[in-house]
Amino acid sequence: MANGNQEEWWASTRGLMITALVIWFIFSFGIHFFATALNGIVVFGFPLGFYMAAQGSLIIFVILLFWFAGAQDKIDREHGFAEEG
């Protein structure tokens, strides 16, 4: 049976996971779904829809990975589940 600290840790981890999945979904499907509409905006000489499909989503995914790892480490440390090393 989980104690209170484990339940708090899981609640924090679940919230972080859901947030990361929503961001992932937006940049995986949402941006590409509206790519044609976004092409009216030009960034670095390329239509925004094309840029987000080709480069922007990949950049966001890398940033998302580092952010998620840092946020999960912070949650682990707050609840005493951090790996020492």
N, C-alpha and C positions, 0 to 999 in steps of 0.2 A: 504494500500500500504506500502511496506517495505521501510524503510529509508536506507541510505548508511551503517550505522553501522550494521543493521540487515543483510544486504546482505553480508557484509564482514564476519560477524559471521557465516552465513550459508555456505559461500564458505570455510571457515576454517574447519567447522564441517564436511562438505561433504568430503573434502580432507582427514581428519582424518578417517572418516568412511570407505572410499574406501581403504585407506592404511590398516586398521584393517581387512577388509574383504579379501583383497589379502593375507595377512599373514595367516588368518584363513584358506583360501582355500588351500594354499600351504601345511600347516601342517595337514589339514583334508584329502585332496585327493592326493596332489602331492607326499608327502613322502610315503604314502601307495601304490601308483601306482608304485613307483620305489623300493619298499621294497625288492624284490628279488635281484635286482642289488646292493642294499646297504648292503646285508648280507655278502659281502666279507670283510667289515670293522667290526672289533670287538671292542666293547666298554664295559668295565666292565665285560668281559667274555661272552657277548651276542652279536650276530650279530646286526649290527646297524639297519637294517630293522625291526627286531623283537623289539629291544629296542625302536625305534621311534614309532612303532605301539602300544606298550604296555604302555610306560611311557612318552617318549619324547614329544609326541603331547599334552598330558594332562598338562605337566609342562609348555609348551609354551602357552597353552590356559589360564592358571592362570596368567602367567606373562603378557599376552596380555590384560587381564581384568584390572589389576592394572595400566598398562601403559595407556590404553585407558581412564580410569577414571581420571588419573592425567593430561593427555594431554587435555581432554575435560574441566576439571576444569580451566586449564590455559587459554584456549580459552575463556571460559565464563568470567573469570576475566578481560582479556584484553579488552573485548567488553562491559563490564558492565552488564552482565547477571548472575553473580555469585549469588548463594544463600548464604545469611548471616546466620551464625549459630554457 
